[in-house]
Amino acid sequence: MSLTQTTVTLQGIEVPISRKGHGRPLLMLHGGGGPVASRPFADLLAQHMEVIEPVHPGFAGTAIPDHFDGMEDLVYLYLDLMDALDLQDAVLMGFSMGGWTAAEIAVRNLQRIGQLILVDALGIKPGGRDDRDIPDIFAMSPEDVERLMWHDPAKAPGATQRSDEEWQAAAANRVALGMYTWDPYMHNPKLPNRLQRISVPTLLLWGASDRLVTPDYGRAYAGLIPQADLRVIGAAGHAPHIEQPEAFARRVLDFVALRSAA
């Protein structure tokens, strides 16, 4: 299914947006690996919904704005984006860092959101002060990170030959990921006490083999959101939408159908 590429200017920032499909809007926030709208799972979803994916500033060759220094800047950019697109009853879905972003959006304003989906999301710290809830991926080799994140490391992007341009893009994505998630590392200490504000049906999808944020981390996350349901996808790590696209899409569409049937 073909992508339509557009650009929206907000806060003086040009935000590239990919769109495919028709129907109820699904605003999709990618993780640290970059945009995923071209992946097979998105084609499956676009048969039933309009998939809308913006590129986070700093990813996929875009610049980090001068006034950006953390996650909150991205959150307010996307609150403005939802207004600019005039989204109504949207499904908001985020992966990993994008899941954290989606949760931060939802605790602030649910006016345009009908359902929320968090996929192997970051953003909380279930353990104590001295517990390492999330491994420090910035201090690890790419091979060790792949072993943490993938059920089958052969499906990881680094498992195939990359061009120089692809390596440069991956390095730039890593810089942007660090800017959004480093301080404090991969979480907002205030977020757990705010998640009770989320009053829309919420689905957490988690890879059974995720060792970056484990299914137990997902269970802790779900326990903080009033209408949350956690579903674990087998034979998948931190990117179940990539490793198990059919099972992932089926879970999403079943959840969306529950709202339609209500």
Secondary structure, 3 states (H helix, E strand, C coil): CCCEEEEEEECCEEEEEEEECCCCEEEEECCCCCCCCCCHHHHHHHCCCEEEEECCCCCCCCCCCCCCCCHHHHHHHHHHHHHHCCCCCEEEEEECHHHHHHHHHHHHCCCCEEEEEEECCCECCCCCCCCCCCCCHHHCCHHHHHHHHCCCHHHCHHHCCCCHHHHHHHHHHHHHHHHHHCCCCCECCCHHHCHHHCCCCEEEEEECCCCCCCHHHHHHHHCCCCCEEEEEECCCCCCHHHHCHHHHHHHHHHHHHHHHHC
